[in-house]
């Protein structure tokens, strides 16, 4: 009790002291106000007096004012805020020094990445100096080598020459050696698809019973179709069955292609390799009896960043559930080593692989290994060790682009974009150009305008969802058949509005890329002024005709529906 009473007395003393200090401070403030008011009144009186007499204030009055200022300064508490004179916590004239804030540039926090992300295997992007022949890679059967040559694959690209031997060696080990999962970050056009198609086909070609052993997941149907065609080409020299499951066919038909229902026995799997999209995969996992992934050896996630950013229907959860195998080994014993089947090896491929460990964590990777590309001549294969030491702790290859691709950006007004595009095509003599727009309508208008600007000198085709898939594939096949071979130099130019420059610059800084600006003087486009006006007139005529045609079609459809209703009523 005495202890608690003592604390209370001490607290009351502290409160009284604080009240005394506060009262003292308030009295000083009141005195300051009084002196200031007196000074102002006296100055005003003196000013009025001398204005009346037509005289100026003399030196004696100045001395009087100085005396008042001196008295005011003496009465006012002096507060010194510089930390080097008084330490924080000291009391000066009734004021407690809280300390000073030293303003300076904040130090950039360096992100600490997992060891596998910070220490990747570096792959060159130079497609001009290919040194690995298809015959030099051990483990590829002769029939596959011949098929590669038939497809004009004589030498492997750098990503292929690194990844194919690694995957083949991993699957030649005894089954109780779990293969590490693999992540590949390499530019578009570097040959990533063939880098996983060849080892998967080679590893599965000697299978006996048919089970789904490879599952390839892509974000959209068009990409899935491309990968399916590559698999189909190389499976022709084997007994392997590959199937495209993306919703192009009816669900019932896909079920019959995947599984054969047997009355007296379990359902029979009909394919070895399935190329699919996330949404369609979940549908079959839920509603197709006998669709089993228990024998899966490869899970390929192509365009991994797009799939990670847009997880559709939680497809990865359903895949893991159907695999029914955890990522941790069972208790070590002779029996488990004999019967236990390891989980499938995950292979992630992307041109812009995420460096966010949290996003990659949801994929539950097992001892992952990263293969990545850098745009640097010093990153050749012989310099891998040197480069690995230099970049330790930093992630590279997130936004790499092909070494042969030069990138530029050009700031231009929206109305001048078609004219500038036509000028660049003609002045540079470009023969094959891919132009991306943000909407289907703009794509259609741009294609029509380029046709009228060129007046038959250039061939223009458009690809959008307005066309059927067969028509789009035909255009792409025709374009690819006439273009230059892989490894040739190319140009990529981004058109920007002036208002977009700032955001574009921020994106480049985040990606660690340097893109030069292309400047085209307006006088260089003056020769196209007349052509542009004529082309715009023709464009408006064509668009008007298309609009009238669409209206007539809509009216005709309405009449047909009305006629059906009348017939039914009769």
C-alpha positions, 0 to 999 in steps of 0.5 A: 500500500505504501508503495502505491501511495508513494507513486501517487504522491510522486505523480502529483508532484510531477503534475504540479511541476508541469502546471507551474511550467505551463503557467510560467510559459503562458505568462511569458507569452502574455508579456510578449503580446503586451510589449508588442501591442505597446510597441505598435501603439507607440509607433502608430502615435509617433507616425501620426504625430510627425505626419501632422507636423510634416516631419520625419521620425528622427534618430532619437525615435529609432533608438527608442524603438531599438530599446523596445526591441531589445526589451522584447528580445530579453523577455522572449524565451530563446529557442535553439533548434539546432541539434548540434548545440543542444541534445534532444531532451534538454530543456532550454528556457522552458522548452524541451528540445525534441531533436532535429530531422536530418533530411537526406536521400533514402537508401534504396533497399536491395531485395534479397532473392532466393538463391535459385533466382539470384544465381541462374544459369545464363543463356546467350540470346545470340542466334547468329553464333550457333555451335550445338548441332542436333547430332551433338546432344546425347540421348536423342534417338536417331529418328528424332534427329532425322525429324529435326533435320526434316524441319530444317533444324540443324543446330539448336538455339542456346536455350535448347542446347542448355535445356534439352540435355539437362532434362534428358539427364534428369529423366535418365536417373532412377525413379527415386531421384526426384527431378528439380523443377525448371523455370526458363526466362527467355525472349520470344522467338528464342526456341522455348517450345522445342526446348521442352517438346524434344525431351518430353517426346524422347522421354516418353517414346518408349512407354508401354501403356497409354496414360496421360504423362505430359500436360501442357497448359497455355493461357489462350487457344491460339498459343495452345494450337501452335504448341500442339502442332509442334508436338504432333509433328515430332510424335509422328516418329513415335507411338505417342498420342497427343490431343488438343483440348481447348474447347474448339470441339464439343465437350462430349467429343473431347471426352470421347477423345480422352477416355474410352468407357469400358463396361467390364473394366476401368476407363481407358486413357487414349492419349499420352500428351494433352495440350490445353487451356486452364478453364477447359482443363478444370472442366475435364478434371471435374466432369470427365470420368476416368480423366486421371493425372496419377501417371503424370511426369511432366507439367509444362506451364507455357507463358507462365507469367500470364497464367500466374497473373490470371489464375483461372478457376484455380486450375492448379489446385485441381491439378495438384488434387488429381495428381494426389502426390505431395511434394515431400518424400515418404519415410525412407525405406526399401519398400517406398523406394521401390513403389513410390512414384515421384511428382511430375516435374514442373517446367515453367516458360516465359519471356517475362518470368515473374521475380516475385517469390510469393507468386512463384511460391503458389506453384509449389516448385521443388528445388527449382533451377532457373535458366535465363537470358541476358542481352549482353555479349559478355553473357556468352556460354564461356562467360557464364561463371564470370557473369554469375559472380557479377550479378549475384543477388540480382534478378536478370532476364525478366524483360529480355528481348532477342539480341537481333531486335533493335527497339525504338519509340516514336512520339506522334500525334494520333492522327499521324500514326497511319501516315508515319507507319506507311512512311517507315515501311516505304523508306526502309523497304520493309517487306514483312511488318506486324502491327499491333493495335489495342482494338479490333475496330482500330485494326480494321481502320488501319488496314483499310487506310494503309491499303488506300495509302499504298494504292496497291503497292503493299499487301495488307491483311488483318487478323482479329476475332472478326475472322474465323480461326481457319482464316486467321491461321491461313493468313499467319501461315502465308505470312510465315512462309514468306518471312525471313528465317529466325536469327535475322535482324529486326526492328520494333517501334512503339508509337506513343502519344506525348501524354504517354511518354512519362508512363512509358519511361517509368515502365522502361526504368522498372524493366531496366531497359534502354530504348532509343527515341526515333524522331521523324521531322514533320517535313519528311511526311509532307509528301504524303499529305495529299495521299492521306487526304484521298485515303481518308475520303476512300476510308470513309466511303468504305466504312459507310458502305460496310455500315449500310451492309450491316444494317441491311443484314440486321433488318433481314435477320429481324424479318426472318425471326418475325416470319418464323413467329408468324408461321408458328402462330398459324 
